[in-house]
Amino acid sequence: MPETGSILQERPTRNERTRAGSLKRMERAFALAQELATRDSDYMALSLEAGEELKKAEELRWELAMSAQYVAQVESRKLSSPFLGAEDLLQEGYIGLLKAAARFDPDRGIRFSTYARWWVRAQMARSIETTGRMVRLPGGAVEQLRYLREAASKLEQDGQTYDIAALSKETGIEVKRAEMLLMQGGICSIDQEDDSGLSMKDSLKSDGASPHDEASQRESLQILEEQFEEFLDAREKYIIVNHYGLGGGSPRTMADIGKSIGLSRERIRQIEVGALRRLRGIF
């Protein structure tokens, strides 16, 4: 249609790095075509044909977006929190996938899942900063806080002690900013008392087992420990006892146990998996 040609051939005021601009111009042109069809019956057939093609394009966009839905599933599990669960974040992730599908340019030679991951994270971070926190944080700060927590978890798994300076070095975030982000992480102590002198701990329901269950568990554990000598070698017994804090000791990390007997953390894990599998088969 001559009237819609001017819209489709518009030159943007700035360089467009995605396909979103051309898609919006196409939608504007279709809206004008529908308006013209109401005035001129000769345009009705063209308008209907354009509508069918636009519907196919929407279906293809949805199909492209859902081809990477595993990206949204993975990211929702990573970013879930008590304030915003994984299911809610997954819906935000689908919105991010649709935005990515509208902007994706296959000519750049980038996999769609790689391109979509950024849009999924951005959409989830925006949702977290608006609805998922008691204290609102910008999207960039949400990402940095996640990096800090991941670094802390990694250092803990490796059996290393750390402070804010160590986390700052690990993530490349300034110490002062790292300290501020960790303070805004939505964490509070259950021992902190209110004006009445009661703490959150006093009003929480106990998740502990009943006395009967605890006695049963202790008896089962005692029977199991008595059989360690028969079914486990000395190294396996040492790893199981120390990792789970049996015999009244404190639980130790795999990295710490590995250092004490000259083995890597991964080797300790493999030995423990084999020992537990054998014990499950016996008992």
C-alpha positions in Angstrom: 0.0 0.0 0.0 1.4 3.4 -0.9 0.2 4.9 2.4 2.0 2.4 4.5 5.2 2.5 2.5 6.3 5.8 4.1 6.2 4.1 7.6 8.1 1.0 6.5 10.8 3.1 4.8 11.3 5.5 7.7 15.0 6.0 8.7 15.6 5.9 12.4 17.2 9.0 14.1 19.9 6.7 15.5 21.6 3.5 14.6 19.4 0.5 15.4 21.3 -2.4 17.0 18.3 -4.8 17.1 15.3 -5.8 15.0 12.9 -4.2 17.4 12.6 -0.9 15.5 11.7 -2.6 12.2 9.1 -4.7 14.0 7.5 -1.7 15.6 7.3 0.1 12.2 5.7 -3.0 10.7 3.1 -3.1 13.4 2.4 0.7 12.9 2.0 0.0 9.1 -0.5 -2.8 9.8 -2.6 -0.6 12.1 -2.8 2.0 9.3 -3.7 -0.7 6.8 -6.6 -1.8 9.0 -7.8 1.7 9.3 -7.6 2.2 5.5 -9.5 -1.1 4.9 -12.5 0.3 6.7 -12.7 3.2 4.3 -11.7 1.4 1.0 -12.9 -2.1 0.3 -10.1 -2.6 -2.2 -7.7 -2.6 0.7 -9.6 -5.2 2.7 -8.0 -8.3 1.1 -4.5 -6.8 1.5 -5.2 -6.0 5.2 -6.5 -9.5 5.9 -3.4 -11.0 4.2 -1.1 -8.8 6.2 -2.9 -9.8 9.4 -2.4 -13.5 8.7 1.3 -12.9 8.1 1.7 -10.9 11.2 0.0 -13.7 13.2 2.5 -16.2 11.8 5.3 -13.9 12.8 3.9 -13.7 16.4 3.7 -17.5 16.5 7.3 -17.8 15.3 8.5 -15.3 17.8 6.9 -17.4 20.6 8.4 -20.6 19.2 11.9 -18.9 19.2 11.4 -17.6 22.7 10.3 -21.0 24.1 13.3 -22.8 22.4 15.4 -21.2 25.2 13.0 -21.6 28.1 15.6 -23.7 30.0 17.6 -20.4 30.3 14.7 -18.8 32.2 14.3 -22.0 34.4 18.0 -21.9 35.4 18.1 -18.2 36.1 14.9 -18.3 38.1 16.4 -20.9 40.4 19.6 -18.8 40.8 17.8 -15.6 41.7 14.9 -16.9 43.7 14.5 -15.5 47.3 12.0 -15.6 50.2 10.5 -12.4 48.8 10.2 -13.6 45.2 10.0 -17.3 44.5 11.2 -19.2 41.5 7.8 -19.6 39.9 7.2 -15.8 39.8 10.7 -15.2 38.5 10.1 -17.9 35.8 7.2 -15.8 34.4 9.4 -12.8 34.3 12.0 -14.9 32.5 9.4 -15.7 29.8 8.8 -12.0 29.3 12.5 -11.5 28.9 12.6 -14.3 26.3 9.9 -12.6 24.3 11.7 -9.3 24.4 14.9 -11.1 23.2 13.0 -12.8 20.4 11.7 -9.5 19.1 15.2 -8.0 19.1 17.3 -11.0 17.9 19.3 -10.7 14.7 20.5 -14.1 13.5 22.8 -12.4 11.0 25.2 -11.6 13.9 26.1 -15.2 14.3 25.2 -15.4 18.0 23.2 -18.3 19.5 19.7 -17.2 20.6 20.1 -18.8 24.0 23.3 -16.7 24.6 21.6 -13.5 23.5 18.4 -14.2 25.5 20.2 -14.9 28.8 21.0 -11.2 29.2 17.4 -10.2 28.6 16.1 -12.8 31.0 18.5 -11.6 33.7 17.6 -8.0 33.1 13.9 -8.7 33.3 14.3 -10.7 36.5 16.5 -8.1 38.1 14.0 -5.4 37.3 11.2 -7.5 38.9 13.4 -8.2 42.0 14.2 -4.5 42.5 10.5 -3.4 42.3 8.6 -6.2 44.1 11.1 -8.7 45.5 12.8 -6.7 48.2 11.9 -4.9 51.4 14.6 -2.3 50.3 14.5 -1.4 46.6 17.8 -1.8 44.8 18.8 -0.9 41.2 19.1 -3.8 38.7 22.9 -3.4 38.6 23.2 -3.6 42.4 21.0 -6.8 42.4 23.5 -8.4 40.0 26.5 -7.4 42.0 24.9 -8.7 45.2 24.4 -12.0 43.5 28.1 -12.1 42.4 29.1 -11.4 46.1 26.9 -14.3 47.4 28.2 -16.7 44.7 31.8 -15.8 45.6 31.1 -16.3 49.3 29.5 -19.7 48.6 32.5 -20.7 46.5 35.0 -19.8 49.2 33.0 -21.6 51.8 32.9 -24.8 49.7 36.7 -24.5 49.3 37.0 -24.3 53.1 38.5 -20.8 53.0 37.8 -18.1 55.5 36.9 -14.7 54.0 35.9 -11.2 54.7 34.5 -8.3 52.7 37.9 -7.5 51.3 38.3 -11.0 50.0 34.9 -10.9 48.4 35.7 -7.5 46.9 38.9 -8.9 45.4 37.1 -12.0 44.1 34.3 -10.1 42.3 36.1 -6.8 41.4 33.6 -4.7 43.4 34.9 -1.9 45.6 35.1 -2.8 49.3 32.8 0.1 50.3 30.2 -0.8 47.7 30.4 -4.5 48.6 29.9 -3.7 52.3 26.8 -1.5 51.4 25.3 -4.2 49.2 25.7 -7.0 51.8 24.0 -4.7 54.4 21.1 -4.4 52.0 20.8 -8.1 51.3 17.6 -8.5 53.1 19.2 -10.5 56.0 18.3 -9.9 59.6 19.1 -11.7 62.8 16.4 -13.8 64.4 17.9 -12.9 67.8 17.3 -9.2 67.4 14.7 -8.1 69.9 11.8 -5.8 69.3 10.3 -3.1 71.7 8.6 -5.8 73.8 11.8 -7.7 74.4 10.8 -10.6 72.2 12.9 -11.8 69.2 11.7 -13.3 65.9 13.0 -16.6 67.2 10.5 -16.5 70.1 7.5 -16.4 67.6 8.8 -19.0 65.1 7.3 -22.4 65.0 9.8 -25.1 65.9 10.9 -27.3 63.0 12.7 -29.8 65.3 11.8 -33.4 65.5 9.7 -34.8 68.3 11.5 -36.5 71.2 10.4 -39.9 69.9 11.8 -39.2 66.5 15.1 -37.9 67.9 15.5 -41.0 70.1 14.9 -43.2 67.1 17.4 -41.3 65.0 20.0 -41.6 67.7 19.5 -45.3 68.0 19.7 -45.8 64.2 22.9 -43.7 64.1 24.5 -45.7 66.9 23.7 -49.0 65.1 25.2 -47.6 61.9 28.4 -46.3 63.6 28.9 -49.7 65.3 29.1 -51.3 61.8 31.5 -48.8 60.3 34.5 -51.0 61.1 33.1 -54.0 59.3 31.9 -52.2 56.1 34.2 -49.2 55.7 38.0 -48.8 55.6 39.8 -46.4 57.9 39.9 -43.6 55.3 36.2 -43.9 54.4 35.2 -43.9 58.1 37.4 -40.9 58.8 35.7 -38.9 56.0 32.1 -39.9 57.0 32.6 -39.2 60.7 34.3 -35.8 60.2 32.1 -34.5 57.3 28.8 -35.2 59.2 30.2 -34.5 62.7 29.4 -37.9 64.1 30.6 -38.9 67.6 30.0 -35.5 69.0 32.4 -33.6 66.7 31.7 -30.5 64.5 31.0 -31.1 60.8 34.0 -30.2 58.6 34.1 -29.3 54.9 35.4 -31.6 52.3 38.2 -29.2 51.5 39.3 -29.2 55.2 39.2 -33.0 55.4 41.2 -33.3 52.2 43.9 -31.0 53.6 44.3 -33.1 56.7 44.9 -36.4 54.7 46.5 -34.9 51.6 43.7 -35.4 49.1 41.8 -33.0 46.9 38.2 -31.9 47.7 36.9 -33.7 44.6 38.6 -37.0 45.6 37.1 -36.7 49.1 33.7 -36.3 47.6 34.2 -39.3 45.4 35.2 -41.5 48.3 32.2 -40.3 50.4 29.8 -41.0 47.6 31.1 -44.6 47.2 31.0 -45.2 51.0 27.4 -43.9 51.3 26.3 -46.0 48.3 27.7 -49.1 49.9 26.1 -48.3 53.3 22.7 -47.7 51.7 22.9 -51.0 49.9 23.7 -52.8 53.2 21.2 -51.1 55.5 
